[in-house]
Amino acid sequence: MGKKGKATSPKGPKVSAIKLKNISQTKANKKRKTANAKLKNRPSVTQFGSNASKAGGNLRNLGSDGEDVEEEAIPDDMVDPDHMEYLETMGQNISFVSDTLDERKEKTSGKKRRHDGDEVADYEEVPRKQFLSGTEDKKYLHLLPIKGDRGIIPQMVEKTESDEEDVTAQEDDKEVQENNELEATNAAMKTLPDTLSPVELFKLRKNMIAQRKVQIAKLSVRIMDSPQEAMSSLKALRVMLNEADPHVAVTVRKLVMLSLCEVFKDITPGYHIRTRTEKEIQQKMKKDAKQLLEWEEGLVRQYQLYLQHMEDIITACTGKKKAQNGHNKLPVKAMQSLMEVAVKCMCELLVGLMHFNFRTNIMAVIVPLMDHPKPDIADMCCDTVKKVFKQDRQGDAIMEVVKLISSLVKSKGFSVQSKVLDTFLALKIKEIKSKDSEDEVSKKMKEKKEMSKKGSRSQRKRAKREEKLTRELLEAEATENQKRKLEFNTKTLEMVFLTYFRILKKNRHSVLLPSVLEGLAKFSHLINVEFFNDLISVLRELVESGTLSYRETLHCMVTAFHILSGQGDVLNIDPLRFYTHLYANLLHLHAGQVTDDTTIALDCINIMLNKRRKQVSMQRAFAFLKRLCTLSLQLLPNSTLGTLAASRDFLKVFPKTDMLLQNEETQGSGMYLPELQEPEHCNAHTTALWELHHLVRHYHPHVRRYAAHILRKAPSEGSGSLPPSLDRKSPSQLCQEFDPSQMTFNPTIPGPGKGGKNMKSFSRLGGLVQESMRELEQDICGGDEI
């Protein structure tokens, strides 16, 4: 047992010093109240107080029997004035006398009263958890205890759903109060006088927007802190999408849409929430599981309403559907700005919540906007689709998007922007389901049927066990997911090729033809061999028709040779017409064209000649090498470097072509005919590469160095070799690196030196320019006089 006066017991828990102090204060207050109540019924006490006040503040000590004891009077000079004031005030106060009586009463009171006070104190000190022994899994509501003859009896009741609803109702009441305050401010805004200046109206609008921002921030923080307990806050935030005040409606709706987008991305679980069946709804479950399911259903419901609201805005702007929820009251520009924010939110939700519900609905809204007349919206949607192609690892989302795009192209009659089909180039499909795997599946099915017919019972059981074991092993190795991915890839590629073939068959003169040809060139290794003959014939007709642009013709040839370079080697197809067409039209490139055309032409030469070296004759190699050197004289420096790099590759792939570097001797009979369009019969072996001697004096230093390198038969080491920055790069890389379209010269031109040596050349050049300008002026003036 502890010492007397302490409220602790050896078996009970420890009590803090603050709680002990509170207990002692409650004891003293109770004693003071009981003493004051009893003193009111005693006249002797009041009489004593009046006599004490009449005596001028000279109080007498009380004896043991309550009689007055006379003492000698103390003169006033011996008492300080401050002490006299204190004694006079305390003498007039009854509580001073009651405190002295309480002290006497404590000495004469029995043990029973002290026992009652200790019992109450002990009950206050005992923690509430001790009353819940054996019932920790249930929630209880504590009531006031009952004090009777047997002591203190604690009271508690198990919590019900109605009690929890009361707690949530209190939170809802707080939110309702906040909403009422906002409505009051809105009403004040509506009842404003018309005499306010624009500055005052702007200030009021700014204050209202600040209040809305604070409310949006509070609701968002409350939702993200405890998502399962703040469903009412989520609903209140979504209701703010229907802001009716015309002064702040557009701004508030934008802020709420963006806030809800971030909130849903934060609180949404990482799995798909499915709807419960009737049997699952009727099943009994634990309270926690039931609360989780209810929260998931509420989350899906609010997410659906949010998406429907944004879809209504988009459909109202595109004109497909009448405006709802008061959207038709806003002006056209405001609706357009709301539409841009809604499209941005839906794009972010599609990329961030690809696994969650309503993914197909979001895709159905975004895919038609890829062909929107506004480039910002169209580019945003196309970039989102490309992100989906890159992030989806399973392949099901890719298949859904490709299906929607193919149906969009078909419904619009192939009159869509080329950027819609350019998204197919972002697909990273390298493997599809082959026929060998299908044959294996058919064999296994036949074996199963034979086993069920011919095998015994024990053999069938053993086959089932082996099948189950192999299935578990495949799941452990994740090969089942690989099979599903191959199936999705196969279906996706079928829809892509179907779209491409429709355009080639029905609308060959469409703007989409370059995108189609690029896509066929990229996925040519995945095309079935059965379609090769038809594709080559269609591409040949397109090239010979003459209705295509130069770039489209190059794309056709690249696509044809991509098809022939893979599985097409087995087919007996003669591509002579493609070689002839490329040789005849190669000189159409010039310095005034875009660099991309030169890059495509160089890639086409690489595929047609270098990669098919065994099928190329020497006469054809001589002709194309001579044509490349001639082409290098009429191109920009970056394209000239690309053609020189392609010429060097020719010299490495076809070593016998180095005979064209000799200027003194000519081999073979005949004369070179550059105007002849047949590379096999132009006698290119009888000429020389005299263009390289002109390029040695080119103004670009890298062009000069490259031309000198080729004239020395392209040595890899020693004098005449190239630095690694030029030697290890392909023709297309050189074209892109030294591209002068940004008005920059690579390498930079050195400025004049400090000594002024280089200034002479610049001054001479300036003098020549001035002289030429004077001559022109004289000619013009003379012509005018005549």
Stockholm file with secondary structure:
# STOCKHOLM 1.0

chainA/1-786         MGKKGKATSPKGPKVSAIKLKNISQTKANKKRKTANAKLKNRPSVTQFGSNASKAGGNLRNLGSDGEDVEEEAIPDDMVDPDHMEYLETMGQNISFVSDTLDERKEKTSGKKRRHDGDEVADYEEVPRKQFLSGTEDKKYLHLLPIKGDRGIIPQMVEKTESDEEDVTAQEDDKEVQENNELEATNAAMKTLPDTLSPVELFKLRKNMIAQRKVQIAKLSVRIMDSPQEAMSSLKALRVMLNEADPHVAVTVRKLVMLSLCEVFKDITPGYHIRTRTEKEIQQKMKKDAKQLLEWEEGLVRQYQLYLQHMEDIITACTGKKKAQNGHNKLPVKAMQSLMEVAVKCMCELLVGLMHFNFRTNIMAVIVPLMDHPKPDIADMCCDTVKKVFKQDRQGDAIMEVVKLISSLVKSKGFSVQSKVLDTFLALKIKEIKSKDSEDEVSKKMKEKKEMSKKGSRSQRKRAKREEKLTRELLEAEATENQKRKLEFNTKTLEMVFLTYFRILKKNRHSVLLPSVLEGLAKFSHLINVEFFNDLISVLRELVESGTLSYRETLHCMVTAFHILSGQGDVLNIDPLRFYTHLYANLLHLHAGQVTDDTTIALDCINIMLNKRRKQVSMQRAFAFLKRLCTLSLQLLPNSTLGTLAASRDFLKVFPKTDMLLQNEETQGSGMYLPELQEPEHCNAHTTALWELHHLVRHYHPHVRRYAAHILRKAPSEGSGSLPPSLDRKSPSQLCQEFDPSQMTFNPTIPGPGKGGKNMKSFSRLGGLVQESMRELEQDICGGDEI
#=GR chainA/1-786 SS CCCTTCCCCSSSCCCCHHHHHHHHHHHHHHHHHHHHHHHTTCHHHHHHHHHHHHTTTCCCCBCTTSCBCCCCCCCGGGSCHHHHHHHHHHHHCHHHHHHHHHHHHHHHSCHHHHHHHHHHHHHHHSCGGGGGTTCTTSCEEEEEEEEETTEEEEEEEECCHHHHHHHHHHHHHHHHHHHHHHHHHHHHHHTCCTTCCHHHHHHHHHHHHHHHHHHHHHHHHHHHHCGGGCHHHHHHHHHGGGCCCTTTHHHHHHHHHHHHHHHHHHHSCSSCCCCCCHHHHHSCCCHHHHHHHHHHHHHHHHHHHHHHHHHHHHHHHHTSSCCCTTGGGSCHHHHHHHHHHHHHHHHHHHHHTTTSTTHHHHHHHHGGGGGCSSHHHHHHHHHHHHHHHHHCSSSHHHHHHHHHHHHHHHHTTTCSCHHHHHGGGGCCCCCCCCHHHHHHHHHHHHHHHHHHHHSCHHHHHHHHHHHHHHHHHHHHTTHHHHHHHHHHHHHHHHHHHHHHHHHHHHCTTSTTHHHHHHHHHHSGGGSCGGGHHHHHHHHHHHHHHSCSCHHHHHHHHHHHHHHHHTGGGGSCCCCHHHHHHHHHHGGGCCTTSCHHHHHHHHHHHIIIIITTGGGCCHHHHHHHHHHHHHHGGGSCHHHHHHHHHHHHHHHHHSGGGGGGGCSSCCCSSSCCCTTCSCTTSSCGGGSCCTHHHHHTTCSSHHHHHHHHHHHTTCCSSSTTCCCHHHHTCCHHHHHHHTCGGGSCCSSCCCCCCTTSHHHHHHHHHHHHHHHHHHHHHHHHHHHHHC
#=GC SS_cons         CCCTTCCCCSSSCCCCHHHHHHHHHHHHHHHHHHHHHHHTTCHHHHHHHHHHHHTTTCCCCBCTTSCBCCCCCCCGGGSCHHHHHHHHHHHHCHHHHHHHHHHHHHHHSCHHHHHHHHHHHHHHHSCGGGGGTTCTTSCEEEEEEEEETTEEEEEEEECCHHHHHHHHHHHHHHHHHHHHHHHHHHHHHHTCCTTCCHHHHHHHHHHHHHHHHHHHHHHHHHHHHCGGGCHHHHHHHHHGGGCCCTTTHHHHHHHHHHHHHHHHHHHSCSSCCCCCCHHHHHSCCCHHHHHHHHHHHHHHHHHHHHHHHHHHHHHHHHTSSCCCTTGGGSCHHHHHHHHHHHHHHHHHHHHHTTTSTTHHHHHHHHGGGGGCSSHHHHHHHHHHHHHHHHHCSSSHHHHHHHHHHHHHHHHTTTCSCHHHHHGGGGCCCCCCCCHHHHHHHHHHHHHHHHHHHHSCHHHHHHHHHHHHHHHHHHHHTTHHHHHHHHHHHHHHHHHHHHHHHHHHHHCTTSTTHHHHHHHHHHSGGGSCGGGHHHHHHHHHHHHHHSCSCHHHHHHHHHHHHHHHHTGGGGSCCCCHHHHHHHHHHGGGCCTTSCHHHHHHHHHHHIIIIITTGGGCCHHHHHHHHHHHHHHGGGSCHHHHHHHHHHHHHHHHHSGGGGGGGCSSCCCSSSCCCTTCSCTTSSCGGGSCCTHHHHHTTCSSHHHHHHHHHHHTTCCSSSTTCCCHHHHTCCHHHHHHHTCGGGSCCSSCCCCCCTTSHHHHHHHHHHHHHHHHHHHHHHHHHHHHHC
//
